[in-house]
């Protein structure tokens, strides 16, 4: 299990956030069908942990 997968599981984001390495960056894909509060929470956790090294996409 990768560090990113462990991160998603630890914070309970694995049900609606996925991760894929993308040209040396970390691409996190958040499914919009979750509530706005959960999307905001996931975005905040990812930015706090990965900073500018994260590419967050909403689909």
C-alpha positions as CSV (number, residue, x, y, z in Angstrom):
1,X,0.0,0.0,0.0
2,X,1.4,3.4,-0.9
3,X,1.7,6.3,1.5
4,X,-1.1,8.1,-0.4
5,X,-3.4,5.2,-0.1
6,X,-2.6,4.9,3.6
7,X,-3.4,8.6,4.0
8,X,-6.8,8.3,2.3
9,X,-7.7,5.3,4.5
10,X,-6.5,6.9,7.7
11,X,-8.7,10.0,7.1
12,X,-11.6,8.0,5.8
13,X,-11.4,9.6,2.3
14,X,-10.9,6.4,0.4
15,X,-14.6,6.1,-0.4
16,X,-14.8,9.2,-2.6
17,X,-11.2,10.2,-3.2
18,X,-8.7,8.4,-5.4
19,X,-5.0,9.0,-6.0
20,X,-2.8,8.6,-9.1
21,X,0.8,9.7,-9.6
22,X,0.9,12.2,-12.4
23,X,4.3,13.3,-13.8
24,X,6.0,13.6,-10.4
25,X,3.0,15.1,-8.7
26,X,0.2,13.6,-6.7
27,X,-3.1,13.8,-8.4
28,X,-6.1,13.4,-6.1
29,X,-9.6,13.0,-7.7
30,X,-12.6,13.9,-5.6
31,X,-16.0,12.7,-6.7
32,X,-18.5,15.6,-6.5
33,X,-21.4,13.4,-5.5
34,X,-20.3,13.8,-1.9
35,X,-21.6,16.8,0.1
36,X,-19.9,20.1,-0.2
37,X,-18.6,19.9,3.4
38,X,-16.9,16.6,2.7
39,X,-15.3,17.8,-0.5
40,X,-14.1,20.9,1.4
41,X,-12.8,18.7,4.2
42,X,-11.0,16.4,1.8
43,X,-9.4,19.3,-0.1
44,X,-8.2,20.9,3.2
45,X,-6.6,17.6,4.4
46,X,-4.9,17.0,1.1
47,X,-3.6,20.5,0.8
48,X,-2.4,20.4,4.4
49,X,-0.5,17.2,3.9
50,X,0.8,17.6,0.3
51,X,0.8,21.4,-0.2
52,X,1.7,22.5,-3.7
53,X,2.7,19.0,-4.6
54,X,-0.9,17.9,-4.9
55,X,-3.1,18.3,-8.0
56,X,-6.7,18.2,-6.8
57,X,-9.4,17.5,-9.4
58,X,-13.1,17.4,-8.9
59,X,-15.1,15.1,-11.1
